[in-house]
Amino acid sequence: MGVAPTFRRAAVVLLAFGLWVITAVPVAASDQIDQSNGAFSGQNALRNGMAQTFTPGASGQLDRVSLMMAATSGAVTGSVQIQTVSAGKPSGTVLGSRAFSSMVVACCHQWRDFTFSPTISLSAGTLYAIVVRPTVGIFTWYDSYYFDEYASGQLWLAAGSDWLYNTTYGRDFCFETWMVSGAANQPPAIGVTSSVLTVNEGSTASNSGTYSDPDSDSVALTASSGTLTKTGTSTGAWAWSMPGTDEGPPQTITVTANDGHGHTTSTSFTVTIAGVPPTVSITGAPANGPEGTPITLTGKATSPSPADTAFTFTWNVTKNGNPFGSGSGPTISVTPDDEGTFVATLTAVDDGGNGATSAVAINGANVKPTALIDGASHASFVLLPLQTVDFSGGFSDPGALDGHTSSLDYGDGSPVDSFDYGTSASGQVHDSFAYSRPGTYTITYTVTDDDGGVGVATYTITVQTPAEALAKIADFAASMASLDKGEKNGLLAKFRAASASAARGDYNATCGQLDAAMNDIEALSKNGRLSADDAKALGEATWAVHRAVGCTKVKVGWLIFTV
């Protein structure tokens, strides 16, 4: 069994240990309590399984159990099951189950009903188990802790894959089992009009019958194949149909009636689909097929004779009247490689040597190339005038026979760069550029194939003013965890002063403040207050502003920051 899990229980203070809680009234007039224990003197509050075994006093149908519960700490989700018993414990074989979701018990000594549909057939004198399995939350179930109030069963607690009984945790849970009085539920009856059917392929097979239920239960009907409809609820007629799509051996159709109480009755009949005159057809062919896109064509043939059920399929494909491809089997894939007329012809020959053909025509259509901009990168985390931008992109085209040219417009009015790729299904472009002024620009990459198809990709990039860049640099410096407050404030003061000077156009002051900031970065890097990566990132960004505003002072120690 292994180490027993930790259980949480609480003793309940009662005026007398034998105190009984008033039980719930019957859900229906026909069900009555069969077994019960209402004497509570404790409770178990668990996340794992709990169970109570019981022995029915009479055979019949169990339609619900009532469990005495205490307030839950939040909503509880899980299930209540009825299981068979092996060696006195729940066996794991479930006879019926009722799920509950987000259940909340407001207070104490609450009887909660858990109904079962269909009802569960129980035999008198046989031991069964009520099993509670929470999946979310804690389930609190009252029990008889001090005395064994119910002699025909006992309390069990889940311990891993086994069940544990120990009087430390109580003797019996508080429960009620409710049995339906009267005669046991009877199965429904069902009949069929024709036990053997034969129809030609391509037509619809149909059959009919009747059904009834002696208990006036609502009956559900299902068929193993085909479509089934019915009239009435507890008695009536049914109608079945199924398309005869292809010839074949007889097949058995089973129609089943279910009364919703665990009883089913079935009837069966056979259906034989006979052959009809041959037809050859092709599906899946569009009027226009984009170049480079595979088109799957599917052939179908039916035989004029029930004996001719094997076919040999042969495909031939032409482009503008010239051989283009061939294949065998019921399907073929055709991929237009350029504009043109593609004709696929299917020949189907049955096992008697009789053949028939069908053909479809597809116009190959040009597909425009797809342009792609991979990105526009630059050395520092800020971008200012005169800073180099590295552009990369490319294109793809399913038309492998197409020639391509492209243009690259950086959106600032400068001359457009042009490229010629020749005949190719794809190509790459790499270029470098430096903007002369701050602003937001749209980079446009245009690719044109020799059939007039055009693909366009755009990329938006922002070139910052010195003031904007310095504000971003200051934010970066403020985020550095390696600097203490004084070091951060010293850097921030210089960057903010430089930003203010740049915003009002006083670039002489900006240069001096940037020089001071560069000196601080150099010093913090040398004494280990800034990591090499942080110093490099901060220095490169500061140097980019330094150069953009036209500062000329260069210190040897700053050269590692140049971009």
Secondary structure, 3 states (H helix, E strand, C coil): CCCCCCCCEEECCCCCCCCECCCCCCCCCCEEEEEEECECCEEEEECCCEEEEECCCCCEEEEEEEEEECCCCCCEEEEEEEEEEECCEEEEEEEEEEEEEEECCCCCCEEEEEEEEEEEEECCCCCEEEEEEEEECCEEEEEECCCCCCCCCCEEEEECCEEECCHHHCCEECEEEEEECCCCCCCCEEEECCCEEEEECCCEEEEEEEEECCCCCCCEEEECCCEEEECCCCEEEEEEEEECCCCCCCEEEEEEEECCCCCEEEEEEEEEEECCCCEEEEECCCCEEECCCCEEEEEEEECCCCCCCCEEEEEEEEECCEEEEEEECCEEEECCCCCEEEEEEEEEEECCCCEEEEEEEEEEECCCCEEEEEEEECCCCCCCCCCEEEEEEEEECCCCCCEEEEEEECCCCCCCEEEEEEECCEEEEEEEEECCCCEEEEEEEEEEECCCCEEEEEEEEEECCHHHHHHHHHHHHHCCCCCCHHHHHHHHHHHHHHHHHHHCCCHHHHHHHHHHHHHHHHHHHHCCCCCHHHHHHHHHHHHHHHHHCCCCCCCHHHHHHCC
